[in-house]
């Protein structure tokens, strides 16, 4: 995992390899909520650039699971 600092808070990002999509970045839903305003618009240009790098947002508890679990979870969520 690596850390990303945005709006004075540090968020964890994981890079995993999903067979269907290749190498992707996954982050916590908490980061996603900080990037957007109440209208669903990016709060800044920086927020938009960060969001473009993230493949999918998951619950913080899911983010801390082993790679195999996270890959299976994403394949189910994204491919549905």
N, C-alpha and C positions, 0 to 999 in steps of 0.2 A: 504494500500500500504506500501511497505517497500523500503528502498533505498539500492542500490548496488553501491559501488565505484569501478570504473575500469578505469585505465589510467588517473587518476586525475580528473575524471568526475563522477558525481553521476547520476544514472539512477533509475527510478522507476520501481518496479516489483509488479504486482498484483497477488494474489492467489485467484482463483475462483473455484467453483465446477460446472463442466459440467456433466449433467446426463450420457452421453455416455462415458466420459473419467475419471470422478472423479475429484479430486483436482489437479489443474494444475497451473503453473506459466506462466504469460504472461508479455512480456516486449515490450518496444518501438523498432521500426525499427532502431532507432539511435544507440542503443546498438549493435544490430546485425552487423551494418556496421563497428563498431569499433573492433569487435572481429575477423574480417576476413581481409586478405590482398587483393591486386588486383587480385590474382589468386584464391580467394575463400578458401584459407588455413587459419587456425587459426594463429593469430600473436604470440601466446604463449600457453604454456600448461594451464595456468590459463584461457585463453580465451576459450579453449576447454571444460574445466570443467564447466565454467559458461554456455556455450551454451547447454551442456547436461542437465542442470536443467530447461531450458526454453522450454515450450511446443510450444509456437507460438509467433511470433513477429507481432505487429500491429502498425499502424500509431499512433503517440503520441496523436492525437485528439481522436481516438477511445479508447485508454487506459483510458481516463478520463470519459467515459460514465458510467452510472449505470450498475450494475452487469447483469441485465436482458438483456440489449442491447448487452453487450460484449459477453454474453453466446450465444445469438442468432447469432451474427456476426461470432463467432468462429465455431459454428455448421455449418453454411452455407459455410464458407471458407474451413474448414477441411474435411467435409463430401462430398464435391463436387467431 
